[in-house]
Structure formats: structure tokens, C-alpha cells
């Protein structure tokens, strides 16, 4: 299977949603996914519950009004900083990392985190990499799941690499300046959380080698 076609097919849903056509409940799922997306073997390794938005389940949900309310409330919260969907997730990561660093357990913390995710990585991501090539690894880890696309906004994808704004820096600065309860620095987040975690998942996905360039715009490349 051609790797470029795999990635292009997976991203078609984004392009289709940009078309200025009227989207009805009947055709929403079709427009959202793109027909060629269903033709990829990669879907064989995605958990069925994660596909509800592809099979029409999304448009039939009765809690979308609640979801829109959460969106408006979240992005309307601008004081003392601009809140986003990833706010709670980032704070949990920072809190746990700060605890681990205080106790000198950051290495064990990362090892356990990767261990806990290993079954999912080996069952789905590793199999997809074997069928479609290692470039699909970046899509799976940074764009496929809710935890990924809520955490990393404005994802820029090229062949063999991706880049995105750091979600941790602003919130960590706020906590350090306003609360003063954390000892970790932004460099700790890059070196003791993001980088070792991504390397650990890459290893579990088939010993994939990646190069990480941390910064306000973080970049991850396949080697």
C-alpha cells in the first residue's frame, strides 16, 4: 500500500469539511470521513468504539448541544489566561510530572506510563505501521485519538514530520507565577515528559526512531 496515499486519505475528511456545502444530518458522516478513508486497511486496527463519528453515530448523538455549551464556556474563559480543550489534561500531566520530579521518580513515571499504554500501541499502532509504513505512526500518536487532537492544536503535517505549538508552556508559567507550587520548568516538561514518552511509544510501535526538536513550536521527525 502506498504510504502517501494512506496519509492523504486519512486527511481527506479535513478538506471535505472545509467545502462550503450545506451539511445535513444525513450526509454529515459521509462528508466528514471521505469515502477513500474507509478503503484503508489501517481502519482494521482502530478500536470500533472510536469509529462512531465515521458511521453516522456522531450526527445521531443527543448530547451535541451539551458539547457545544462546553466549547463556548471553555473558549469564553479568558482570565487569567486563554483556556482551551486541553486545559485539564495539561494540568494533570504537569501535576504528575512535578510530583515525580520532586520524588526523583521521573524515569519510573515515564516507564510506567509507556507500560500502561503498551497493549494499545502494540495492538493498533504497531500493526498499522507494519501495513502502511512508519509515517503513519505520527498520525496515530499526534492526531488520531481524542487525547491527541485535543492536546495538540494547529497540527502541521509533512511527510515524515509534524509540528505544533507547545500546549504546556503557557499554563506552566501561569501556575509558577500565580501559585508557586511547582518546581518543574518548561525544560523539564520537554526533557522529562514529552521526549522520553514519545521515544518510549515509538519503541513499542516497532522500534521507530524519531528526532524531537522542542520549542514553542515543537517538531517531531522520523529518522
N, C-alpha and C positions, 0 to 999 in steps of 0.2 A: 504493500500500500504506500502510495506516495505521501511523504510526511507533510509537504507544503499543502497538499490538498486537504489533509486531515485538519490542520490548523485553520485553514481558510474556511472549511465547512463549519467548524465549531464557532467561528466568529461571525458567520453569516447572520445569525439571529440578531446581532447588534446592528448590523447595517439595515436589515429589514425593518427594524423598529424605528429607524430614522426616516423612513419614507412617509410623505405627507398624505397617507391614505387613511380613510376612516377605519378604525379598528372596532369591530363588533365582538360581542361575546362568542359568536360562532366561529370567527376566524382568528381570534386573538392568539391561541396556541400555535396555529399554523404559521402566522406571521412572526411569532416570537422565536420559533426554533429554526425555520428554514428546512425544506424537505431534505436537502442533501445531508443535513446533520444526522438524520436517522439512519443514513446509509453507512455510517462509520462503525467499524467493529468496536471502537472504543466504548460505545454505549453498552456493550455487553458486560462491561466491568464497572458500571456505575450502579450503586445501590438503587433498587426500584423506588423506595420512598423519596429519593432525591429527584425523581423524574416527574413528579406530579404537575409541575408547571409546563412540561412538554406535552402531556397527553390530554390537556384540556382541564385538568383539575384546578389549575390556578384561577381561571376565569369563573369557575363554579364555586369557589370558596365564599362562605358567607361572612368572613371576618375581614374583608379587604377595607371596609370603612374604618375598622379599628387600626389597621396597619397605616392607613393614610393619616389618621389622627396622630399616631406616634411619630410619623415622619415630620408633620408640621410642628408638633411640640418640640421635637428634638432640634430641628434646624432653626426654630424660633428662639431657642435658648442661646443667647449670645453673650451673656455675662456670667462669670468673669472672662470667658473665652468662648469661641465658636464651638458648639457641641456638634458631634457627628454620630453616625450609627455606631462607630467603633468605640465610643467613649467608655462604656462599661467594660468591654473586652480589654482595651488598652490598660485600664486601671487595674484589672485583675492581674494581667501579665506583670505590670510594674510592681504591684504589691508582693506577688510571689517571688519575683526576682530579687527585690530588696531584702526579703526575709532570707532567701538562700545566700545572698552575698554576705549578709550580717553573720550568718552561721558558718560561712566558709564552705557551703554546700552547692555552689552553683554548678559544678561539674556533675554531681549526682542528680541535681534537679533536671538538667538537660537530658541526662541519660534516661531518667525515669519518664520524662515527657515523650521522648522518642520511642521508648519501650511501650508506652501505653498506646501509641498510635501505630505501632508496627504492624499489627494484624490488618488494619485498613490499608496501609501503604502497600503491603505485600499482596493483598488480595485484589486490589483495584489498580493502584498506580503502577506497580511493577509489571503487571500483566499488560497494561496499556502501553507501557514503554517497549515491552518485548514485541508487540504487534505493530506499533505505529512509530517507533523511534523515540529517542530520548528528548527531543524537542518538546514533546507533549508533557513532559514532567513539569515544566514551568507553568503550563496552563493549569495542570491539576493542582499544584501547590499554591499558586497565587491567584487563581481566578475561578476554580470550579466550585468550591464549597461556600456556604454562607459565611463561615468564619474568615474565608479569604477575601471574597469580594466586598464584604462589609468593612474589613480591616484596611485593605489597600485600595484607595481611591485613585482615579485617573491613571489606570494602568496603561503603560505604553509597551507594546509587544513588537519585537522584531525577531527575525529568525535567529534562534539560539540565545536570545537575551530578553530581559524585561526590565523596566524601570518604573519607579513610583515614588511619590512623596512619602517621607517618613511619617508615620502616624503617632509615634511616641514622643517626639521631641517637645512639642508644644505643651502637652498635658504634663509631662515630667517637669518642665520648667515651672509650670503653674504650681504643682504640688511642692516643689522645692522652695519656691519663693513665698508662697502664701501659707503653707502648712509647716514646712521644715521638718517633716517626719521621715524622709527618705535619705539614705546615704548614697544611693546609686547615682551615677552620672549618665549622660547620654551615651558616652563611650562604653559604659558598662552594658547598656542595652544592645549596642551594636556587637560588642565583642563577647559578651557572656550570655546573650539570649538569642538574638536573630541569627548571627553567623553560625554558632555551633548547632542550633536547632535545624537550620536549613541544610547544613552539611550532614547532620545525622539522618534526616529524612532522605536526602539524596543517596546516601549509602544503602539504606534499606530498600530503596526503589530500584536497586540494581547496580550499586557501586558507581553511581553517576558523579562525575567531577564537575564542580561549579566554582566560579570565581565571583566573589562578592566585593563590591565597591560601595561601602557605606557612606552616607551623607544625607543632607536634607532631601536630595533625590537619590534614593538607593538604587543600585543597579546589580543585577544578578545575571551572569553569563554562564553558558555551558562551555566546558573546556574540552 
